């Protein structure tokens, strides 16, 4: 007689299956198959195992709830990330880049909010979040440095100087934002 056909074993495996209903089907089936194999190996030493021998093997395996708790603890919990939660940091970062050029104070506030939203989203790894934070903080710093450079150019060459610095001050935060957003989109799509 196969061990899985014995009523005690059937009930035990059914209890484990019920307790592990949160596992995906493949993991649950693998666990049940492993338990069935273990029971069969343990009972193979006896010619015709009786109910007492089967109960002893099942007791050594442990309670179905503790087996399920162990299996659920080992199983990686799927990260459920809603799309709107992953888009919010990117939109805020893009708005921060635009606002840094047009209204630097608003851009700085949006950059801080974007960083907070980025760190609150589980989609990205720590490295990705650090890169996003550095880019968000780099925008106002770069704009301030370019403003200082523009002031020096105007002071040294008069009001006519500084066209390239003005252009760089307008384009740099937008370029940093675009590159960072593209990086974060790609980083968010790679498997964990």
Secondary structure, 3 states (H helix, E strand, C coil): CCHHHCHHHHHHHHHHHHHCCCCCHHHHHHHHHHHHHHHHHHHCCCCCCCHHHHHHHHHHHCCHHHHHHHHHHHCCCCCCCCHHHHHHHHHHHHHHHHHHHHCHHHHHHHHHHHHHHHHHCCCCCHHHHHHHHHHHHHHHHHHHHHHHHHHHHHHHHCCCCCHHHHHHHHHHHHHHHHHHHHHHHHHHHCCC
